[in-house]
Amino acid sequence: MIIICMFVENLINYIMKIIVYNNTDQYALSRKQIELIKTVLPKEYFDPIKEFHITPEAPGQEKFEYNYDTKIAYFEYPLKQKTEQTYEDALFILLTGLCRIKAKVKFGHYMKKNEIEEYLPFIQNWLQVCLKEIKKT
């Protein structure tokens, strides 16, 4: 019985709820695309996130914000029409935000150029992998 309870507790902790806010425009990345990206990236990048909000307005300075207390990530990227460039931009923002969570840096302020450069090797390594995956949708 204890093993089953531990399994259920671990499963609940692993599940990340994705919430898509109502908006007149579409978003650069859909719920399905976030789910696909989550399957290709190393597990530790999404593990800290309990809820992933796709929203027209993130509660901070950047398009990707995270609250360590609530474990909620906010991704802001509404747009009229999706293009190859918007997919790449959105993935860059998403991957940068995930790197910041893993590095446990403070959110709520604009990132400096040297902060972004710190994450470039990871972003360059995974951007095309993620782009290929979301094109399947």
Long-range contacts (C-beta under 8 A, 24 or more apart in sequence): 14-47, 16-46, 16-49, 16-50, 16-51, 16-52, 17-50, 17-51, 17-52, 18-51, 18-52, 18-54, 19-51, 19-52, 19-53, 19-54, 20-54, 21-53, 21-54, 21-55, 21-56, 23-56, 23-78, 25-56, 25-78, 25-79, 25-80, 26-78, 26-79, 26-80, 26-82, 27-54, 27-75, 27-77, 27-78, 27-79, 28-77, 28-78, 28-79, 28-82, 28-86, 28-87, 28-89, 28-90, 29-54, 29-75, 29-77, 29-87, 29-90, 29-91, 29-94, 29-134, 30-54, 30-137, 32-137, 33-134, 33-137, 34-75, 34-94, 36-133, 36-134, 36-136, 36-137, 37-91, 37-94, 37-130, 37-133, 37-134, 39-133, 40-126, 40-129, 40-130, 40-133, 41-98, 41-126, 41-130, 44-102, 45-98, 45-99, 45-101, 45-102, 46-98, 48-101, 48-102, 49-73, 49-101, 60-107, 60-108, 60-109, 61-108, 61-109, 61-110, 62-93, 62-97, 62-107, 62-110, 62-111, 63-93, 64-93, 64-94, 64-96, 64-97, 64-100, 65-97, 65-107, 65-108, 66-97, 66-100, 66-101, 66-107, 67-107, 68-104, 68-107, 73-97, 73-101, 87-131, 87-134, 87-135, 88-127, 88-131, 91-127, 91-130, 91-131, 91-134, 92-123, 92-127, 94-130, 95-119, 95-122, 95-123, 95-126, 95-127, 95-130, 96-123, 99-123
